Each structure stands twice: as structure tokens, then as C-alpha cells.
Amino acid sequence: MGLFDFRIRYGFSCILFLSACLTLCPSALLMGQSEYSPDYLTYHCLVNRAEVQLSEGHFQQALNTYDEIFDSYRFVFGRDYKIAIQLAVFQKNEEKVLELLQKAFGNSLELKEIKKLPTLKTLRNMPGWDRLENSHDSLSAASPNPVDIPTRETVRGMYKKDQKKAMGALLRIGDKAQIAYAEKNFAPHSEEQLSQLTEIITRGGYPGEKRIRNDYWASTILSHHNSISTAYNQNDTLYPKLKPLLLEALKAGEISPYELAMIEDWRITTVSGGSEPGYGFLNPPRALSLNATDNLRKAIGLRSISLRNRLVAVEAETGMDFFLPD
């Protein structure tokens, strides 16, 4: 598997986790942590607890867990706000819906992200919606996590450059031609991209949702690099040197477990030719390697395969969207 496979299938689109995360996540874990340097491994532990509660149909308990997250962390991933808002709507708790919307807008969640959710179309008929909608811009402007606009523009430019370079593979016919292009033409470009990303991360943190309000530009660049070819990636030294920075970014809430899993999954799959167990996104996990896959996921705070499947069933039953990647 190489660069061309990544583009076609996805449209360009170690720190051990606490063993008791899925069921415990005691509030005591949050005690004493600084508001300015919280541990996002605990954050994802709490998300896992909320998802277990969701999978069991305990919606109020799940909403309480999300409240615990929102009260404890200055930055919250937009996905978690959107799930909590859907839960409040599902339970017809309009007061809670408005409270969560105000918090979400103050965390820079974009209005369009709310409006495009089918389950939230009824919000426009709620008393107080018009006032809250009109206050979105002022709430967002006062966010404690302002967007780093210069870095956002830089990374967006890098992403566009990456897409354009990768398009060259479409002009090559056959595996050998595509691999030759990836190694001779794309690899030098990608090495420059990784050097620039390393500098950006070292200077101000990983450019993801927290820093630039985008969670796929940088991760796509890294995934492209990790899918150049088996021979190239087996000998690559740039990404292994960068990985410790990504693990620190995970702990700081700068990158999500899913982003890191996809980046890593491409490296595992490319280097091993698909023979080694990964995170279960590129290749469905085999029964014999399911435990290995779940252990990889748990180490970065990502739900197990079985929990993911239970959540899919709840989505089908309720019409809610838990934003579970394939």
C-alpha cells in the first residue's frame, strides 16, 4: 500500500492509558491539575466513560460526564459539545441545550457545525435561539482558545501544496510507476513538509483543532508521508523523530486520538505491508489480532472496537450522530 492507495480510499482526507479508564475515571484524577496544563489523557478517559454510558442507554449519566469534562477543561473538542447538545435535545431539556450552546460557542464551535446536524434542526424553534445565534460571534471572539491565524494560513497552504503534489500519482499507470513517483518526486517534497511541521509544533504546538480549528490538514500531510512506499517508510527517520512530539500533543489536547491513530495506522500498514495489527481504520481487525488492536487504541485514549460497534447501534436507534469514523 502506498500514496496512491491513500488518496483513492480517503480522498486526502508510548504513553500507556489508564487501565481502568472505561469504567472509573474518578473525579479525583482531575484534582490538582492546572487549568492551563491539563492532562488530556484523563479527558479522553472521561469521554470513554461517557461513551460506555451512551452505549448502555444511560443518556443522563452520559450528559453528566460530558458536563464534568466541560467544567474541567478550557479547551473541548467540538465533537463532544455536539454529542452533549444532541443528548439534551433528545431528552427535551431546552434549558440545558441553550446552556451547552453558549459554552460551545464560547469554545469557538462554528455555528454551521450546529446547523448542519439533522437532529438539531429543531433548535431554531426554541425560545432564546435567535438571541444566542446573534451572540455567536461575540462569544467566539472571547474564546480562551483564540485561533492562531498565521499558523492556520501556513498549514492550509502546506495542505494545498501536498494535495497538488500527490495528484501527480494519477498520471502514473501501474503500481511500479506510482511507487517510483512517490519515492522520487513526492518523498523530497514530503520531507520538506515534515521539517516545516516539526518547526511549527516545536514553536507553538501541534496545528490541529485546538490551535487552528482544523483537524485534517496536518494529519493528512503526515498520513501521506507515512504511505509513500514500503521501502521508503521502512527506512524513514523523520516521522519516528516527530512521533514523540505527537504524543506530547495528545497529552496537551492539541491532537485527537483519532488523528493520531490514522497517522500511525498508515505507517503500520505501509511498513508491514498490512501484516501487522493496526488501529482498525485502514484494515478491519482480524479476530486473532483484535486484542492487539484494542490495546493500541486504549493506549491513546480511543474506544475499543466493540464499544464503537455498540455506539453505531445506538445511533441507528436514536437518530443521533456520535461522529464515529469508519
C-alpha positions in Angstrom: 0.0 0.0 0.0 1.3 3.4 -0.9 0.5 7.1 -1.5 -1.9 6.3 -4.4 -4.0 3.9 -2.2 -4.3 6.6 0.5 -5.6 9.2 -1.9 -8.2 7.0 -3.5 -9.5 5.4 -0.3 -9.7 8.6 1.8 -10.0 11.5 -0.6 -6.9 13.1 1.1 -9.0 13.4 3.7 4.2 5.3 24.3 2.0 6.7 26.6 0.0 3.9 28.3 -3.6 4.8 29.0 -5.0 4.3 32.5 -6.2 0.7 32.7 -9.4 1.5 34.4 -10.5 4.3 32.1 -13.5 2.8 30.6 -15.4 2.4 33.8 -13.8 4.5 36.5 -12.3 7.9 35.6 -12.7 9.2 39.2 -13.0 12.9 39.6 -10.0 12.7 41.8 -7.9 12.3 38.7 -8.7 15.9 37.9 -7.8 17.3 41.3 -4.7 19.5 41.4 -4.3 19.7 37.6 -3.6 23.2 36.3 -6.3 24.9 34.3 -3.5 25.8 31.8 -1.8 22.5 31.6 -4.5 19.8 32.0 -3.9 16.1 31.1 -5.9 15.2 28.1 -5.3 11.5 28.7 -7.8 12.0 31.6 -10.0 13.9 29.2 -10.2 11.0 26.8 -10.7 8.7 29.7 -13.8 10.6 30.6 -15.0 10.6 27.0 -14.7 6.8 27.1 -16.8 6.7 30.2 -19.4 8.8 28.6 -19.4 6.6 25.5 -19.9 3.4 27.6 -22.9 5.1 29.3 -24.2 6.1 25.8 -23.8 2.5 24.6 -25.9 1.3 27.6 -28.6 3.8 27.1 -27.8 5.8 30.2 -28.2 9.2 28.5 -28.5 11.4 31.6 -25.4 9.8 33.1 -23.5 10.4 29.8 -24.6 14.0 29.8 -23.4 14.4 33.4 -20.0 13.0 32.4 -19.8 15.5 29.5 -20.6 18.3 31.9 -17.7 17.1 34.1 -15.4 17.4 31.0 -16.8 20.9 30.1 -16.3 22.1 33.7 -12.7 20.8 33.9 -11.1 21.7 30.6 -10.6 25.1 29.0 -10.5 23.5 25.5 -13.1 21.0 24.5 -13.1 19.1 21.2 -16.2 20.2 19.1 -17.4 16.7 18.7 -18.0 16.3 22.4 -20.1 19.5 22.6 -22.1 18.4 19.6 -22.9 15.0 21.2 -23.8 16.6 24.5 -26.2 19.1 22.8 -27.8 16.2 20.9 -28.3 14.4 24.2 -30.0 17.4 25.7 -32.3 17.8 22.7 -33.1 14.1 22.8 -34.2 14.5 26.4 -36.1 17.7 25.6 -34.2 19.7 28.1 -34.3 23.1 26.4 -32.6 24.9 29.3 -29.6 22.5 29.1 -29.5 22.9 25.3 -29.1 26.6 25.5 -26.5 26.4 28.3 -24.4 23.9 26.2 -24.7 26.0 23.1 -23.4 29.1 24.9 -20.4 27.1 26.2 -19.8 25.6 22.8 -19.9 29.0 21.0 -17.5 30.3 23.7 -15.2 27.5 22.8 -15.2 28.6 19.1 -17.5 25.9 17.8 -18.8 27.3 14.5 -22.5 27.9 14.0 -22.6 26.0 10.8 -21.4 22.9 12.7 -24.6 23.0 14.7 -27.0 24.0 11.9 -25.9 21.1 9.7 -26.8 18.4 12.2 -30.2 16.9 11.2 -31.1 16.2 14.9 -30.6 19.8 15.8 -32.8 21.4 13.2 -35.5 21.9 15.9 -33.2 24.3 17.7 -34.4 27.2 15.6 -37.8 26.9 17.1 -36.6 27.1 20.7 -37.2 30.3 22.7 -33.8 32.0 23.1 -32.3 30.6 19.9 -32.4 33.9 17.9 -30.6 35.7 20.8 -28.0 33.0 21.1 -27.4 32.8 17.4 -26.9 36.6 17.3 -24.4 36.4 20.1 -22.3 33.7 18.5 -19.6 36.0 17.1 -19.1 37.8 20.3 -18.9 34.6 22.3 -16.5 33.1 19.9 -14.3 36.2 19.9 -14.0 35.9 23.7 -12.8 32.3 23.5 -9.9 31.4 25.8 -8.5 29.4 22.9 -8.2 32.0 20.1 -7.3 30.7 16.6 -3.7 31.1 15.5 -4.5 32.7 12.2 -0.9 32.9 10.8 -0.3 29.2 11.5 -3.7 28.3 10.1 -2.9 30.0 6.8 0.6 28.4 6.7 -0.7 24.9 7.3 -3.6 25.4 4.9 -1.0 26.4 2.2 1.1 23.3 3.1 -2.0 21.1 2.7 -2.9 22.5 -0.7 0.7 22.1 -1.8 0.6 18.5 -0.6 -2.6 17.8 -2.5 -1.2 19.2 -5.7 1.9 17.1 -5.4 0.0 13.9 -4.6 -2.2 14.4 -7.7 0.9 13.5 -9.8 0.3 9.9 -8.9 -2.9 10.0 -11.0 -0.8 10.4 -14.1 1.2 7.3 -13.5 -0.3 4.0 -14.6 0.6 0.8 -12.7 2.0 0.1 -9.3 5.7 0.4 -10.3 5.2 3.8 -11.9 3.2 5.1 -8.9 5.8 3.9 -6.4 8.6 5.4 -8.4 6.8 8.7 -8.5 6.1 8.6 -4.7 9.7 7.8 -3.9 11.4 10.1 -6.4 9.0 13.1 -6.6 6.7 13.1 -3.6 9.2 12.0 -0.9 11.5 15.0 -1.2 8.5 17.3 -1.0 7.2 15.4 1.9 10.5 15.6 3.8 10.3 19.4 3.5 6.8 19.4 4.8 7.7 17.3 7.8 10.6 19.6 8.6 8.3 22.6 8.5 5.7 20.8 10.6 8.3 19.9 13.2 9.3 23.5 13.4 5.7 24.6 13.8 5.0 22.1 16.5 8.2 22.9 18.4 7.4 26.6 18.2 3.8 26.6 19.3 2.2 23.1 19.5 0.6 20.8 17.0 -1.6 22.7 14.5 -4.9 20.9 15.0 -8.4 21.8 16.1 -7.3 23.5 19.3 -4.7 25.8 17.6 -6.1 26.3 14.0 -9.7 25.0 14.1 -8.9 22.3 11.6 -8.2 18.6 12.4 -7.2 17.2 9.0 -4.8 19.4 7.2 -1.7 18.5 9.2 -2.8 14.9 9.8 -3.3 14.4 6.1 0.2 15.6 5.4 1.6 13.2 8.0 -0.5 10.3 6.7 0.7 11.0 3.1 4.2 10.8 4.3 3.6 7.5 6.1 2.1 6.0 3.0 4.8 6.7 0.4 6.0 3.1 -0.1 7.0 0.1 2.0 10.7 0.5 1.1 10.8 4.2 1.9 8.9 4.1 5.1 10.9 1.2 6.5 13.9 3.4 6.3 12.3 6.8 7.1 13.8 8.6 10.1 11.8 11.9 10.0 8.5 10.6 11.3 10.0 8.5 14.1 11.7 11.6 15.4 8.5 13.6 15.1 6.3 11.0 16.9 7.3 12.0 20.5 6.0 15.5 19.7 2.7 14.0 18.6 2.4 12.0 21.9 3.0 15.2 23.8 0.4 16.9 21.6 -2.0 14.2 22.5 -1.5 14.8 26.2 -1.9 18.5 25.7 -5.2 18.2 23.8 -3.6 19.5 20.6 -4.3 16.4 18.5 -7.2 13.9 18.9 -6.8 10.1 19.4 -8.4 9.5 16.0 -6.0 11.8 14.2 -3.0 10.1 15.8 -4.4 6.7 15.1 -4.9 7.4 11.4 -1.4 8.8 11.1 0.0 5.7 12.9 -2.2 3.3 11.0 -0.8 4.4 7.7 2.8 3.8 8.9 2.0 0.4 10.4 0.1 -0.7 7.2 2.7 0.6 4.8 5.8 -0.6 6.7 4.4 -4.1 7.3 2.5 -4.5 4.1 -0.6 -4.9 6.1 0.6 -7.9 8.1 0.8 -6.2 11.5 -2.2 -5.3 13.5 -3.1 -1.6 13.4 -5.8 0.6 14.8 -8.6 -0.9 12.7 -9.3 2.0 10.4 -7.4 1.0 7.2 -8.0 -2.7 7.6 -10.8 -4.4 9.6 -9.1 -6.1 12.6 -9.0 -9.9 12.3 -10.3 -11.9 15.3 -6.8 -13.1 16.2 -5.5 -9.6 16.3 -8.5 -7.8 17.9 -6.8 -7.6 21.4 -3.7 -6.1 19.8 -5.8 -3.5 18.0 -7.8 -2.7 21.1 -4.6 -2.3 23.1 -3.2 0.2 20.6 -6.4 2.1 20.7 -6.6 2.2 24.5 -3.0 3.4 24.8 -4.0 6.7 23.1 -7.5 7.0 24.6 -9.5 5.6 21.8 -12.7 3.5 22.2 -12.5 -0.3 21.7 -13.8 -1.9 18.5 -16.7 -3.5 20.4 -17.7 -0.2 22.1 -17.6 1.5 18.7 -20.0 -1.1 17.3 -22.4 -0.7 20.2 -22.4 3.1 19.7 -23.3 2.5 16.0 -26.3 0.5 17.1 -27.4 3.4 19.4 -27.0 5.9 16.6 -29.4 3.7 14.5 -31.9 3.5 17.3 -31.9 7.2 18.3 -31.0 9.1 15.1 -28.2 10.9 17.0 -24.7 11.2 15.4 -21.7 10.3 17.5 -19.2 11.1 14.8 -17.7 7.7 14.7 -15.1 7.4 11.9 -15.3 4.3 9.7 
